[in-house]
Amino acid sequence: MLSVLAIGGSLRRDSFNRRVLQAAPALALPALQISVYDDLASVTLFSEDLEVPRAPAAVERLRHAVASADGVVIATPEYNQSLPGVVKNMIDWLSRGEPVAVEDKPVGILGVTPGAWGTRIAQSQLRHALTACGAIVMPMPQLYLRSAAELFDADGQLIDARTRDSLAAFLAAFAAWVHKVRGTAIQGRSA
Ligand SMILES: Cc1cc2nc3c(=O)[nH]c(=O)nc-3n(C[C@H](O)[C@H](O)[C@H](O)COP(=O)(O)O)c2cc1C
């Protein structure tokens, strides 16, 4: 069993990125236990002054959740052709502390937008920042989801068949990536 922490990089109530992650558990291999992190709003803006004597409780909870997961999946929106401040703020907190929670952590990145370009630029920047703090980001497949309004029903369920298939393939690849990074093999599959 692999535990995966899924973090949506939007605080919006009806966030498409969170909705994609909420669809993930039903599409993942049984060996993947996915929990969606829902407390990013409590993570205060980073300041080195707040690191001493210890980081705020919400930051410690986030770090603990990341550190204790076998892998982390981040779904990021794109704001102004960049990654949202909420996501960058989270990365900055996660890049600090002892030990650094994301160091050597297998991470998968995806993103969804109502626009046409699938959060390509935000994901590229997120990959860069995560790599800078020692995370081991899955190179492929990359999942750029566009035209978000067409992918969900009125209740926010992910109904687009192609997207569901792509997400399932992404999650299967991520399970293999976690095993590869950890140097273990999936039973019955070559990792
Ligand atoms: C300040 C701001 C800037 C945005 N810039 C972009 C952008 O550069 N590219 C893009 O695809 N969408 C952009 N959008 C639209 C977001 O993709 C859209 O609001 C999306 O639903 C946010 O993700 P969420 O649904 O998970 O909250 C922007 C939205 C906001 C509020």
The ligand as a Tripos MOL2 file, in Angstrom:
@<TRIPOS>MOLECULE
LIG
   31    33     1     0     0
SMALL
NO_CHARGES

@<TRIPOS>ATOM
      1 C1         -5.6780   36.2230  -10.9390 C.3       1 LIG1
      2 C2         -5.9940   35.1530  -11.9610 C.ar      1 LIG1
      3 C3         -5.1370   34.9490  -13.0200 C.ar      1 LIG1
      4 C4         -5.3900   33.9090  -13.9320 C.ar      1 LIG1
      5 N1         -4.4870   33.6660  -14.9310 N.ar      1 LIG1
      6 C5         -4.6410   32.5510  -15.6950 C.ar      1 LIG1
      7 C6         -3.6070   32.1420  -16.6050 C.ar      1 LIG1
      8 O1         -2.5730   32.7740  -16.7390 O.2       1 LIG1
      9 N2         -3.7940   30.9960  -17.3130 N.ar      1 LIG1
     10 C7         -4.9420   30.2420  -17.1770 C.ar      1 LIG1
     11 O2         -5.0520   29.2020  -17.8250 O.2       1 LIG1
     12 N3         -5.9350   30.6130  -16.3400 N.ar      1 LIG1
     13 C8         -5.8080   31.7310  -15.5940 C.ar      1 LIG1
     14 N4         -6.7750   32.1050  -14.6970 N.ar      1 LIG1
     15 C9         -8.0190   31.3160  -14.6360 C.3       1 LIG1
     16 C10        -7.8800   30.1400  -13.7010 C.3       1 LIG1
     17 O3         -7.3230   29.0710  -14.4440 O.3       1 LIG1
     18 C11        -9.2520   29.7600  -13.1690 C.3       1 LIG1
     19 O4         -9.7270   30.7770  -12.3000 O.3       1 LIG1
     20 C12        -9.2440   28.4140  -12.4730 C.3       1 LIG1
     21 O5        -10.5640   28.0030  -12.2810 O.3       1 LIG1
     22 C13        -8.4790   28.4580  -11.1550 C.3       1 LIG1
     23 O6         -8.3170   27.1560  -10.6310 O.3       1 LIG1
     24 P1         -9.3560   26.5380   -9.5810 P.3       1 LIG1
     25 O7        -10.6360   26.2530  -10.3440 O.co2     1 LIG1
     26 O8         -8.7130   25.2780   -9.1250 O.co2     1 LIG1
     27 O9         -9.5770   27.5420   -8.5020 O.co2     1 LIG1
     28 C14        -6.5630   33.1310  -13.7980 C.ar      1 LIG1
     29 C15        -7.4280   33.3780  -12.7130 C.ar      1 LIG1
     30 C16        -7.1490   34.3630  -11.8010 C.ar      1 LIG1
     31 C17        -8.0800   34.5650  -10.6370 C.3       1 LIG1
@<TRIPOS>BOND
     1     1     2 1
     2     2     3 ar
     3     2    30 ar
     4     3     4 ar
     5     4     5 ar
     6     4    28 ar
     7     5     6 ar
     8     6     7 ar
     9     6    13 1
    10     7     8 2
    11     7     9 ar
    12     9    10 ar
    13    10    11 2
    14    10    12 ar
    15    12    13 ar
    16    13    14 ar
    17    14    15 1
    18    14    28 ar
    19    15    16 1
    20    16    17 1
    21    16    18 1
    22    18    19 1
    23    18    20 1
    24    20    21 1
    25    20    22 1
    26    22    23 1
    27    23    24 1
    28    24    25 2
    29    24    26 1
    30    24    27 1
    31    28    29 ar
    32    29    30 ar
    33    30    31 1
@<TRIPOS>SUBSTRUCTURE
     1 LIG1         1 GROUP 0 **** ****
